[in-house]
Amino acid sequence: MPPFDDWNVIDEEEEEDLQDTSFFEGKRDVILFCIDCSESMHELREDPVYEDVKTSHLLTALDAAMQIQKKKVIVGPNDSVGILLFNTTRPNEVKGYASEIKKNCFVYQPIAPVNAPTIQELIRLLDEAREDPNLLRSTFPPVQGKKMPMGDVFTSCNWVIRDGAPKTASKRVFLITDDDNPHPNSKQLLISSRTTLVDLTQAGTQVEPFFISTPEKPFDPTKFYSSVMPSNALADEDDEDPGMLPASISITRVDDLLCQMRFHEVPKRAIFSIPLELGKGFVIGVKGYGLVTEQKKGSYKYFVDLGDRMEVANSRTVYLDEDRQVEVDRNKVVFGGKLGEVPADAGEDDEEMSMAASRTVKAGHKSFYTAEEIRSFRTFDLEPGLKLLGFKNKGELAFEDNIKHAVFIHPDELKYSGSKRTFSALLQKMLEKNKIGLALALTRRNTTPVFCAMVPQAETVEEGGWSEPAGFHLVFLPFADDIRAAPIDEALRASEEVKTAARAWVDKLCVKNGAYSPDSYPNPALAYHNAQLQASAFREEFDAESFEDLTKPKYDMIHKRAGLLLKEWKKVLMNDENINSVIVATGSKRKADISVDEADLRSKYDSGTLWKLRVDQLREWLMNKGLPTSGKKADLVERVAEWLEKN
């Protein structure tokens, strides 16, 4: 009988694994860069990368927008990007926008899917601006004197997004400015800015601020933006001083702009949104987020050569009747297990199908099930949700119980009002009593229910600036046949001297700031692949020698920091008593030792017992002497005896 998985497949297109990256790509992302073009943004400074080149905050902001678009060509080709400049006197040439595009706002790039020609145009502008430092000032002249109201800026962003962004997309505005107080001594403009920003956020747009701060001109958010921006964009709910902005959105150096944008580049998308049942009739809403997802190369496409052009070939799955060679309606397909050949006295197909329809199956015949029945077998007729079954001590959760990536859940206030308060109360009590929850989870409609442990996590802030939010980790527990009993062997233990010597050089080679940044070490295989695709998209020559693998160890720095300590550790290690100990792995197949000592062989020859040796031993000895190894055992024994007589 074939395995269960061969016929228990309803629809491959509907199967969505928990870590399936296609789910993340299903929803489009829209980014509108809203960049200030005031006089201070045009001020020339020394470029930190290029020698003898002048730069400005505006040039750096446009370069960051270009880099984000180039990256999205590879990782998010269906996403859309636009650029809106404010505090500039350049008028809009495009007439297709609504009348609410305010004066002193210029739409440099309308919101549209990322494409190579648009990015190449921006690259040409940046290259020319580096050669001519005054080009951006003449291309986007700044407003002289009084600046435009920020309320008009947010209104213009709202209308640009409405005109170009898809309704189902996640919409965000990257606000870039170095002016911490655009409207001093004007309470009316402050209230207007706050009102229009609320309208923008209520329309489904999230604002990501990037404030540029320099040693000559520190950025003070309390002058204006702390009173305008919503609390979820500027500060956490538990902050003691909600008027101060967190360091994560404050840029201390201009060259950090792109680095900060990379953290905000991809929006946080929930992989599921399900109810959490705490008791009968007591339900709150939660969202699940995948903390670890494998990044893979993009899926390839088939193309059809039509002679003058290449067209993408769209593939689809159809079901064919092998006998009639006609397409079968998917809704009429039934599923069953292959139990062997049909008996000779069986009737026609119509009789067999009629038995399946009446749910009566004779002995030796096949049983069939509909797609809905197969789905019922898989889900036990459960609806997607998370049901809390009880609590256990945290110590009862073993390390080997974690067989796959855990999922982090957070309350969803939109589905059930009061979810945050209830979720927070449950989390605090479980942390206080050092308990974990036991739950039954069905995360998607077409998956199998599993038992999982709800491990609480308190909110913490690390030294490197990373913060761990409060919530629960769903650890999917294994079934009995998911874990095999592994033998427990006692390993050799290093002495305290060896540990002390090793600890010395390990401390010297710790990660900077004690925090590992994944963005600093991209996957070299993916980076190399994406670099080739990017060069092909922009019709550039790809130089393989210029590619830098950031995962390669920096040997010079390692030897400089800990070279002497490594030598000392090696000396101590060589004097350890376990240095020459060898542990033979249990259960491993080892090649039998067939070598024969010549003294032992000569003693057997003298006693006339050469025939007691095995054939493989005789052949091995003859091979080492350069003698023929063919023939039967008697021939081999005779050949060995002749050699011993002569020698």
DRENDREN-880233 format. One record per residue (C-alpha): x, y, z. Coordinates in steps of 0.001 Angstrom, whole numbers, padded with zeros to 6 digits, always signed. Example, Ala and Ser with C-alpha at 12.3 -4.5 7.8 and 13.67 -1.06 7.14 Angstrom:
+012300-004500+007800;+013670-001060+007140;
This chain:
+000000+000000+000000;+001438+003417-000879;+002167+005873+001930;-000596+008067+003288;+000923+011224+001824;+000559+009914-001732;-003215+010245-001715;-003897+012573+001209;-003211+015664-000904;-006177+017934-001515;-004729+020805-003459;-001072+021676-003736;-001906+025272-004484;-003819+025599-001205;-001100+024025+000942;+000637+026769+002881;+003352+025761+005285;+003869+027835+008401;+007214+029170+007150;+006187+029486+003481;+007772+032670+002158;+005143+033045-000568;+002692+034162+002119;+004930+037110+002968;+005179+038059-000708;+001420+037888-001237;+000757+041342+000175;+002395+044235-001639;+004424+046881+000109;+004220+050583-000777;+006865+053071+000396;+006612+056825-000185;+009831+058706+000535;+008841+062136+001856;+012081+064159+001784;+012634+067703+003015;+014228+070063+000451;+014750+073060+002735;+017888+075190+002755;+019587+073110+005462;+019095+069891+003461;+020954+071496+000512;+023915+072615+002626;+027139+071097+001232;+029347+068868+003385;+032295+066540+002884;+031228+063168+001458;+032215+060349+003883;+032694+057849+001006;+033999+059724-002031;+037157+061838-001802;+037097+065475-002902;+033327+065269-003361;+030704+067468-001750;+027442+066008-000536;+024276+067127+001242;+021521+065650+003327;+019217+065688+000303;+021739+063769-001794;+022137+061184+000962;+018364+060793+001310;+017909+060328-002459;+020784+057846-002514;+019102+055855+000286;+015850+055829-001704;+017754+054580-004748;+019455+051800-002763;+016138+050638-001322;+014599+050529-004808;+017542+048573-006230;+017174+046024-003468;+013419+045723-004010;+014004+044861-007665;+015351+041541-006361;+013461+040858-003124;+010149+042613-003847;+009527+043173-007570;+005793+043608-006978;+006271+046384-004392;+005771+050057-005235;+007923+053068-004372;+007457+056821-004791;+009392+059995-003914;+007745+063220-002734;+009848+066336-002110;+008534+069211+000003;+009744+072727+000754;+010737+073193-002894;+009485+075734-005434;+009582+073324-008374;+006047+072835-009724;+004515+069481-010672;+004560+068813-014400;+002253+065772-014159;-001411+066768-014320;-002876+063426-013312;-002859+064124-009571;-005705+065367-007462;-005961+069031-006591;-004933+068336-002986;-001230+068181-003913;-000248+071310-002046;+002023+074090-003194;+005764+073597-002587;+005342+069796-002889;+006900+068099-005912;+006254+064454-006892;+009605+063356-008291;+008602+059690-008646;+004911+058725-008691;+004028+055591-006749;+004553+052721-009184;+006057+049221-009180;+009839+049319-009033;+011414+049187-012483;+014899+049593-013890;+014335+052711-016087;+013035+054778-013164;+015921+053752-010941;+018453+054415-013712;+017090+057936-014070;+017605+058514-010333;+021136+057038-010561;+022008+059456-013372;+020735+062384-011281;+022881+061327-008299;+026002+060838-010455;+025578+064286-011982;+024952+065784-008527;+028268+064400-007262;+030070+066039-010163;+028125+069295-009834;+027347+069995-006135;+024867+072770-007040;+022783+070593-009367;+020224+069520-006738;+019772+073116-005590;+019003+074219-009158;+016854+071144-009892;+014833+071359-006659;+015073+074991-005522;+014396+075369-001774;+011671+077607-000410;+013055+080896+000829;+011789+082276+004117;+008687+080683+005615;+008386+076907+005141;+005246+075093+004027;+002952+073723+006784;+003588+070103+007731;-000159+069556+007627;-000037+070235+003868;+002844+067751+003580;+000828+064965+005223;-002212+065841+003089;-000134+065613-000073;+001242+062220+001068;-002300+061016+001619;-003402+061953-001876;-000292+060592-003599;-000796+057246-001862;-004512+057203-002693;-003775+057796-006360;-001048+055180-006776;-001135+052547-004019;-003209+049331-004225;-005972+049122-001640;-004729+045853-000100;-001082+046944+000151;+000757+047861+003346;+001411+051596+002950;+004225+053488+004674;+005731+056964+004524;+009459+057433+005196;+009673+061020+006500;+013246+062391+006225;+014104+065820+007613;+016724+067648+009652;+014435+070461+010850;+013254+069799+014413;+010962+072852+014591;+009407+073761+011216;+006707+076011+012788;+008040+077859+015838;+005496+079726+017932;+002516+078498+015884;+000077+076379+017840;-002462+076424+015021;-000049+074818+012532;+000907+072199+015151;-002744+071225+015660;-003280+071147+011895;-000264+068880+011424;-001487+066492+014109;-004990+066360+012588;-003823+065654+009029;-001390+063015+010278;-004245+061268+012090;-006199+061288+008818;-003190+059736+007081;-002794+056966+009652;-006518+056232+009776;-006378+055655+006012;-004039+052726+006687;-000680+054456+006212;+002134+054087+008725;+004660+056899+009167;+008318+055943+009723;+010295+059074+010735;+014027+059430+010075;+015378+062525+011821;+018876+063646+010811;+021000+064937+013652;+024521+066315+013313;+027033+067544+015923;+026602+071072+014592;+022806+070860+014676;+021379+068313+017157;+017813+067235+016506;+015416+067929+019398;+012096+066088+018800;+010387+067698+021788;+010134+071019+019960;+007556+069810+017436;+007369+066146+016402;+006765+064607+019831;+003481+066543+019910;+002516+065603+016336;+003554+061992+015826;+001370+059213+017267;+002691+057420+020344;+003120+054077+018553;+005489+055694+016039;+007632+057591+018517;+007588+055865+021896;+006496+052695+023602;+003497+052649+025880;+005626+051819+028904;+008109+054664+028446;+008401+056980+031415;+008764+060036+029172;+006533+059653+026103;+007677+063027+024843;+011165+061762+024012;+011869+059860+020789;+013652+056503+020971;+017146+056237+019558;+016001+053785+016875;+014530+056585+014723;+017053+059297+015526;+019959+059380+013071;+023131+060696+014671;+025113+060567+011419;+023951+061077+007854;+025671+057920+006604;+023536+055894+009056;+020397+056765+007104;+020511+053733+004820;+021404+051405+007697;+018402+052603+009695;+016094+052263+006677;+017067+048640+006178;+015542+047752+009541;+012261+049410+008516;+012388+048283+004899;+010279+045128+005213;+006989+045558+007096;+006122+043137+009873;+003482+040811+008469;+001628+038269+010562;+001642+034711+009241;-001722+034056+010883;-004424+035850+012831;-006546+033498+014950;-008639+033608+018151;-007161+032457+021462;-009741+030635+023607;-008896+030972+027300;-012121+029354+028447;-015540+028465+027153;-016854+031658+025558;-013781+033649+026668;-011883+034539+023481;-009257+037144+022538;-007443+037786+019260;-003766+037052+018590;-001401+037403+015647;+001526+035069+014932;+004907+036162+013592;+007700+033966+012261;+010950+035078+013891;+013168+032861+011719;+012510+032398+008018;+014913+030975+005472;+015601+033390+002642;+015794+031623-000707;+016422+032552-004286;+013463+033896-006213;+011382+031455-008214;+012221+031220-011895;+009702+031616-014715;+009211+029947-018074;+009383+032055-021226;+008071+031390-024725;+010180+032460-027700;+007796+034170-030123;+010554+035168-032501;+010486+038925-032058;+009932+038840-028297;+009875+036665-025194;+006623+036215-023287;+006134+034769-019811;+004423+031380-019912;+001712+031092-017272;+001438+027559-015907;-001679+025919-014488;-002528+022488-013119;-005252+020359-014716;-006483+016831-014047;-006738+014454-017014;-008650+011220-017416;-006026+008703-018590;-008548+006618-020508;-010430+009404-022304;-007616+012018-022259;-010022+014793-021306;-009826+017385-018569;-011686+016519-015378;-013357+019074-013143;-011361+019424-009953;-014516+019406-007827;-015356+015907-009122;-011992+014396-008141;-012124+011945-005233;-009235+010539-003200;-008443+006992-002209;-005680+004568-001313;-004240+002062-003754;-004918-001352-002203;-003744-003569-005067;-005213-004908-008271;-008987-004911-008766;-010481-008455-008611;-011277-010093-011942;-014987-010321-011170;-015254-006573-010459;-017779-004564-012420;-017253-001504-014596;-016090+001900-013404;-019682+003112-013151;-020511+000374-010665;-017385+001160-008650;-018176+004869-008535;-021766+004182-007536;-020493+002166-004571;-018239+005060-003564;-021140+007495-003832;-023343+005315-001617;-020462+004916+000879;-020760+001111+000663;-017506-000627-000184;-017259-004341-000732;-014326-006370+000490;-011337-006026-001846;-012631-002813-003433;-011307+000719-003098;-012759+003349-000792;-013003+006953-001987;-013281+010253-000131;-014102+013766-001211;-011823+016739-000690;-013959+017960+002191;-013753+014577+003897;-009965+014480+003527;-009771+017979+004999;-011988+016795+007851;-009626+013874+008506;-006719+016275+008669;-008240+019021+010830;-010611+016897+012990;-013342+019408+011983;-011610+022139+013991;-011623+025780+012956;-008385+027790+013009;-007676+028894+016531;-005596+028461+019669;-007197+026760+022680;-005551+026985+026101;-005729+023574+027789;-003857+024199+031033;-000577+025158+032660;+002658+023380+033578;+005857+024237+035353;+008444+025779+033079;+010971+023098+033997;+008832+020389+032389;+009581+021756+028893;+012627+019808+027680;+015186+021079+025191;+014457+018276+022717;+010767+019260+022613;+011631+022135+020264;+011691+020362+016884;+010961+023351+014611;+011024+027131+014664;+008764+028638+017299;+006196+031315+016461;+005802+034531+018434;+002230+035635+019192;+001036+039109+020086;-002478+040407+020914;-004756+041572+018090;-007001+044356+019333;-008807+044773+015990;-010592+041419+016158;-011570+041406+019850;-011673+044536+021978;-009759+044183+025235;-007328+041592+023862;-004261+043608+024917;-005354+043942+028559;-006303+040266+028857;-003163+039125+027056;-000962+041291+029281;-002646+040035+032467;-002171+036391+031438;+001476+037060+030522;+002293+038781+033821;+000709+036027+035930;+002523+033262+034054;+005841+035090+034437;+005140+035649+038129;+004372+031967+038761;+007045+030646+036327;+004499+028647+034340;+004039+027723+030687;+000778+027090+028896;-000305+023962+027050;-002479+024704+024018;-004026+023060+020974;-003264+025050+017828;-004651+025021+014300;-002954+027961+012617;-004331+027532+009086;-007491+026015+007697;-005727+023289+005697;-003122+022197+008268;-003025+019597+011004;-003750+020537+014651;-000755+020268+016958;-000100+020633+020655;+002201+023477+021605;+003724+025101+024659;+003121+028814+025313;+006393+030133+026738;+006020+033669+028177;+008617+036341+027435;+009003+039605+029324;+010049+042760+027540;+013804+043400+027749;+016256+045819+026135;+019726+044591+025230;+022952+046566+025235;+023161+046661+021453;+019882+048551+021193;+017724+045534+020312;+014553+045062+022329;+012646+041842+022918;+008892+042509+023014;+006507+040998+025512;+004524+038023+024292;+004396+034229+024002;+006559+031836+022007;+004542+028948+020592;+006803+025880+020769;+005242+023096+018697;+005492+019911+020718;+006444+016637+019005;+004323+013528+018882;+005691+010209+020146;+007068+009141+016746;+008789+012491+016096;+011635+011827+018538;+014045+008899+018568;+015861+007830+021705;+019499+008858+021366;+022294+007081+023278;+023855+009195+025995;+027624+008850+026112;+030006+010499+028537;+032321+012846+026652;+035828+013867+027618;+035918+017007+029753;+038545+019715+029475;+040505+020651+032551;+040124+024006+034272;+043467+025199+032904;+042343+024538+029329;+039009+026306+029969;+040749+029350+031448;+043166+029585+028519;+040311+029249+026001;+038157+031824+027799;+040947+034405+027422;+040958+034405+023598;+037186+033938+023328;+036669+037163+025308;+039000+038968+022906;+036971+037876+019858;+033473+038784+021044;+031010+040493+018680;+031071+044263+018785;+028575+045751+021282;+027591+042221+022271;+024845+042100+019609;+024852+040132+016358;+023435+042035+013396;+022182+039665+010661;+022111+042490+008101;+025880+042867+008464;+026534+039304+007283;+024357+038456+004264;+024221+034960+002837;+027128+034926+000330;+025354+032581-002097;+022226+034770-002157;+024248+037986-002282;+026277+036714-005243;+023104+035600-007038;+021340+038911-006362;+024375+040913-007483;+024301+039116-010823;+020560+039721-011211;+020974+043382-010316;+023730+043847-012871;+021576+042154-015493;+018526+044285-014637;+020458+047557-014896;+022526+046368-017909;+025785+046676-016022;+028892+044530-016235;+029217+042149-013310;+032705+041935-011850;+032982+038675-009924;+036327+039677-008403;+034819+042760-006787;+032276+040659-004860;+033075+040620-001140;+032068+037734+001096;+031415+039346+004475;+031173+035961+006206;+034863+035197+005710;+036830+035455+008961;+039184+038416+009282;+042313+036410+010014;+044618+039411+010356;+042409+040970+013013;+042028+037620+014800;+045802+037121+015008;+046330+040722+016034;+043816+040556+018888;+044260+037022+020156;+047288+035495+018408;+049413+035179+021538;+046463+033926+023585;+045748+031245+020973;+049354+030041+021168;+049177+029855+024966;+045915+027921+024768;+047482+025490+022299;+050414+024853+024664;+048074+024126+027577;+045923+021928+025353;+048882+019817+024242;+049721+019078+027878;+046172+017907+028661;+045860+014242+029650;+042974+013677+027204;+044845+014985+024163;+045563+011497+022767;+042313+009877+023853;+040079+008595+021054;+036404+007853+021522;+035102+005182+019172;+031618+006012+017982;+029136+003287+018845;+027350+001601+016020;+029783+002785+013335;+031015+000247+010805;+034788-000203+010939;+036868-001966+008347;+038252-005237+009674;+042021-005376+010291;+043376-007984+007825;+047097-007189+008202;+049355-010091+009270;+052652-009715+011093;+055565-011412+009260;+056825-013006+012477;+053398-014506+013118;+053251-015675+009509;+056695-017369+009727;+055733-019151+012985;+052631-020548+011275;+054811-021649+008353;+057194-023461+010688;+054302-025195+012463;+052555-026030+009173;+049397-024043+009951;+049428-021474+007116;+046090-022848+005936;+044434-021392+009061;+044817-017857+007677;+041891-016325+005791;+041972-015661+002076;+041795-011879+002500;+044775-011993+004905;+046838-014030+002472;+046019-011742-000440;+046796-008626+001614;+050223-009999+002531;+050990-011039-001058;+049906-007639-002339;+052286-005881+000064;+055135-008088-001273;+054226-007358-004893;+053244-010982-005625;+050194-012210-007600;+046969-012534-005591;+044896-014621-008004;+043909-018248-007531;+042317-020357-004837;+043368-020566-001189;+045710-023507-001826;+047515-021490-004514;+047883-018540-002156;+049275-020712+000658;+051781-022315-001728;+052894-018905-003011;+053447-017618+000560;+055395-020761+001512;+057696-020382-001528;+058505-016785-000596;+059267-017754+003010;+061592-020556+001857;+063598-018183-000358;+063775-015408+002250;
